[in-house]
Amino acid sequence: EDALTKMAAAESNLDKPKSDAESPKLSELLDSGWKALDEVDSTNEPTGSHPIQVKIKRAILQLEEASRMATQLDLFSRNEELEEIATADLKYLLLPALLGALTMKQVNLAQRLEQVRKARVYFWDFLKRSQDYDIMKFELPKPAGEPSDEAADEAAEELSSRPPTTNTSDLIAMAVRRQAKIERYKQKKETEAKLSEIKAAVDSGQAEDEIVRDFYLLNVRRWVSIAVEEIESIDQEIEILKRMEGLKKNAAQPSRAPHHRPPMKPFILTKDAVQARVFGAGYPSLPTMTVDDWYEQHRKQGILPDQGIPRSAADLDSEEREKEEKERQIENDDEEALQKARDWDNWKDTHRRGYGNRKNMG
């Protein structure tokens, strides 16, 4: 806790105005912020840890102060050429790139969208100035917020909703982007190799002016490649963060409660009223219902399997004819029909229902 308290106190001291005697020089602010970024990149400690986040914020404040001082001194102008910039001032071209890199390393999920947008502004400002001085050839990304009109957003949504199609122009554009990325990677590796060769001489302070100038220009070219890749990554992250915000807003809106059918209460289905009285005598007892009661209840509700299915006219006619024929035979005292009816009643009295039906029973 003592260490964290000291870090917080040191962080708060950065915001306090300093006297002219205590104010660091422009070169000291840049060197301190640049060194902090290198330490954060090389450390094994998690970037989200409190000590690292304090170091990142301190470095950002130092580089922001250095940017204000460089602006007041008018170190750079669009009307001058690269050769006109003093060798000692070349390294200050890196200020927005270093600020963008440090801003991307801040960990704050609640303000992540704001942070990546801010970092994109830093990287784009660095690339625009590098292009103005024609330091190296590259394609400058679009500024933040272009296109920002609603029509462009609707067109993008419409295109995203369509099924993916691949035409010749898309394939050519993909090939061009891939080739540009390969070229940037090669340039970055060549630049880093040259930097490692002359870095020791520059750090010793004994290098000639031409070597020092090449050292800072190589650093600027290296950061151009990094900034282009960072902006591509930031644009993708911004889209994801926007979608996440939209999902959160939709989840926060009250949704209509789904209509649930009331659960059915359990009951015992019995064969007749006698069984209903027997099964319903226990405690705690379940409601009982005979087959006839169950059938009548479902018939009234219209949920029987054969309800709602219209019968054909032929079936109705045949049933009516059978009923009429039976009535006519009974009225005429047909001996044969009466005998068949008596035999059937006698057979049912001596045989239980289903007797002799051995189908599918082995």
N, C-alpha and C positions, 0 to 999 in steps of 0.2 A: 504493500500500500504506500510506503514511503517513496518508492521509486516512481509509482504512478502519479503521486502528488507532485513530485519534483518536475515530472514531464509536463503535467498540466500547468504548473506555475511557469515553466519555461515557455510553454506555448502562449500563455496569456501575456507574457512579457514582450512577445513579438509585436503585439498590437499596440504597445505603448509607444508614443513618439519619443525619439531620441534626440539629444542635442547634436549640434554640428560636429563636436569633437568625437562623439560616440558613433555617429552615422558611418556605416561601412562604405567603402568605395564601390563604384559600379562593377569593376572587375572582380572584387571580392564577393559581391552578391552572386554574380554569374558563376564563378568558380565553385562557391559553396553549394548552390542549387544543383549544378551539374554533377558534382561529386556525390551529393545525396542520391541522385537518380541512379548513378552507377552502383552505389552501395545497396540500394533497394533491389536492383536487378541481380546482383551477385550474392545476396544473402540467402541462407537456407531457412530463415524464419518466415512464417506465413505472412503474406502481404496484408491480410486482414487483422493481424495482431495490433494491439494498442501502440507499442513502441514504434512499429513501422509506420502506422498511420499518423502518429505525431510527427515523425521525421518527414513524411510526405507533405503534410500541411505546412510545416516550417519552411521546407524548400519552396513550396508554391508561393508563400508570402515573400520570401526573399527574391524570387524571380519576378513576381509582380512589381515589387519595388524597383528592381532593376529595369523593367520595361518602362515604368513611369519616368525614370531618370534618363533612359535612352531617348524617349520621346521628347523630353524637355531639351536635350542636347541636339536634337535634329541630326542624328547620326546618318540617316538614310534619306534619300530623295529619289523620286521617280525620274528626275531630270538628269541624273548622273549615271555613268557607266560603272561596271564592276571594277575596272582598273582604277577608278577614282577613289574607291573606298580604301581607307588606310588599313594596313595589315592588322593593326591592333584592334580595329573596330569590326573585322570580319566575323569574329566569334559571336557578336551580339545579334547576328542574323538568326542564331539558334534559339533565341529567347522564346518565341511562341511555340517552337517544336518541343522544347523541354517542358514548357508549361502544359502542353497537350498530353505528353507522355505521363507526367505526374498526375494530372487530373484523371486520366483513365485508371490509375492505380488506386484512387480513393474508393473505399468500400462503404457505401451507404445506399441500401436498397430503396429506401423511401425517396431518395433524390437521384437515383441512377439516371433517369431520362434527362434530367437537367444537367448532370455531370457530363454525359456523353455528347450532348449538344454543345456544351461549352468547350469540350476538348476538340470537337470538330471545327469550331470557329478558330481555335488556336492553330490547328494543323493547316486549315485552308489559308489563313493569313500568312503563315510561313511559306506555303507553296506559291501563293500569289507573288510575294516579294521575291522569291527565288526565280520565278518566271520573268518578272520585270527585269531582273539583272541578268537573265539568260545564263544562269549557272549551269543548267543541263536541260536536255530535251525530255519532256514528259507531257502527258495530257492532264490539264488542270481540271479537277472535278468541279461539278456545279456548286455554287454557293449554297449554304444552308437555307432551306425554305423554298427552293425552286423545283418544280412549280408548286405554288402554294394555293392557287385558286381551286374552288370546289369542283369546277368542271374537269380539271386534270385529275383530281382524286377520284371522281366518279368514273372517268375513263379507265383509270388504273384498276378500279374494282371490277369493272365490266370485263377487262381483259383477263384479270385473274380468275374470274368465274368461268371463262370459256375453257373448253378442253385444250390441253397443250398441243400446239402444232409446231412443226419444225419446217421452215422454208430455207431457201438458199441464203437470203440475207441474214437470217439468224445464225446460221452456221458460219458465215463469213465473219460476223461480229464476234462470235465466240472464239474463233480461231485468232482474230486480231488481239482480243483481250488476253488470250493464253500466251501468245507470242510476246506481248508487252510485259506480262508478268515474268516470263522467262528472262527477258532482257534486263528487267529491273533486278532480278535475283543475281544475274551474272555481274552486273555493275556493282551491286552491293558487296559481293564477295571480293571483287577486285579492289574496291575502295578500302574494305577492311584489311586486306592484305597489305596495301600500301601504308595505311595508317599505322599498323603494327610495326612497320619498318622505321618510321620516322618519329614515332611517339616518344621514344626514349630520349632522342636528341632534343625535341621540343621541351620536354619536361625538365631537362637539365638546364635549360636557359641559355645554352651555348649555340643553338642552331642559328643559321643565317636567316635573314628576313625572307628570302625566297622559299626556304623550307618551311618556315612558320606559316607563310601565306598558303602554301600547298596543303599544309596540315589542316587549316581551318576550312579551306574550300572542299577538301575531301570529306570533312565532317558534315558540311552542309549538304553535299551530294548524297552522302549516306543517309542523312535524315530526310532527304526528299523521297527516297525509295520507301523509307519507313512510313512517312506521313501519307503517301498515296495508299499504301496497304491499310493503314489505320483508318482512313476515311471510308474505304470500302467495307471494312469490318464494322465501323460505327453505323453506317447506313443500314446494314442488316440488323444490328442490335436495336436501332431505333424502331424499325418496323415490328420487331418482336415485342418490345416494351409497349408500343401503342396497342397492339392486340391484347396484351395482358391487361392493360388498363381498361380496355373495352369489355373484356370478360369479367373483370371485377365490378364494373358498373352494372352489367346485366345481372350478375349474381346478387348485387345489393338490392335490386328491384324486387318487391314482393310478388311472388308467383301465386297463381290461383291454386288452391288446395284441390287435389284430385278427388273426384266423387267416388266414395267407397260404398259398396253395397253392404247392408247390415249383415253380420255373420248369422248363419243358420243355427238355430238351437238344436242340439242333439235330441233324438227321440228313438223309441224302439218301435219297429214296424212288426205287428203281430198278425197272425192269420185270422183270428176272429176276436169277438168281444171277450170271451172267456180268458184267452191268453192275455189280452190287454189288462184285465183285472189282476191277473197273477203277476205279470211283470211290473206293474205299477204299484205293487204293494210294499216294495222295499223302502229303506230309508238310508241315504237320500235317494229318491226315485227319479227316474227320467220320465218325461211325458210319453204316453203310449198312443199308438194309432193303428187301427186295423187296416187291412188292405183296401177294404171298401171305402173307409174314410179317406185314406190317402188318395185313392183314385178319384173320389168325388172332389176333393180339395184341388187336385191338379187339373181336373176337368173344368172347374169353375174359373181357374186362373188361365186356362187356355194354353198350358205348357205340356200337354201330352204329345207323344211323338206323332200320333196320327191326326192331331188337331191342326187345322189350318191347311191341310192337304186336300184339295178338291177331288172328289171321286168322279170317275167317268160316268157318262150317262148309261153306258152298257151295264156297268156294275150295279147301278141303282135299279135298272129295269129288271135284271136277273133276280135281285133280292126280292123285289116286289112280286115277281111272278112266282117265286118259291113260296112266299107267304100266302099268296092267293090260292096256290095249289093245295097247301096244307089245310087252309081254312075250308076249301071246298070239299076235301076228302073227309074232314071231321064232320062237316054238316051233312054229308051224304052217308055217314056211318059206314065208310069203306072198311070192311073186315080186315083186309090185308094191312092197311095203314095202321089201324088200331092195334093189331097184333104186334107189328114192328115196334110201336111206341111202348107197349107193355113189356116186350122182351128187353128193350133198351133200359127201361126203368129198373127191371129186375136185375139186370147185369150190373148196373151202377150200384145197386144196393149191396151186392156181394163182392165187388172189386173196388179197391181204392183207386183214386185218380192216378193215372200214369202207369197202371198195371200193364205189364207186357212190353213197355217201351224200353228196349234194350239198345237203342241206337247210341253209338259212340261210348258205350259203357263196357266194352270187352266181351 
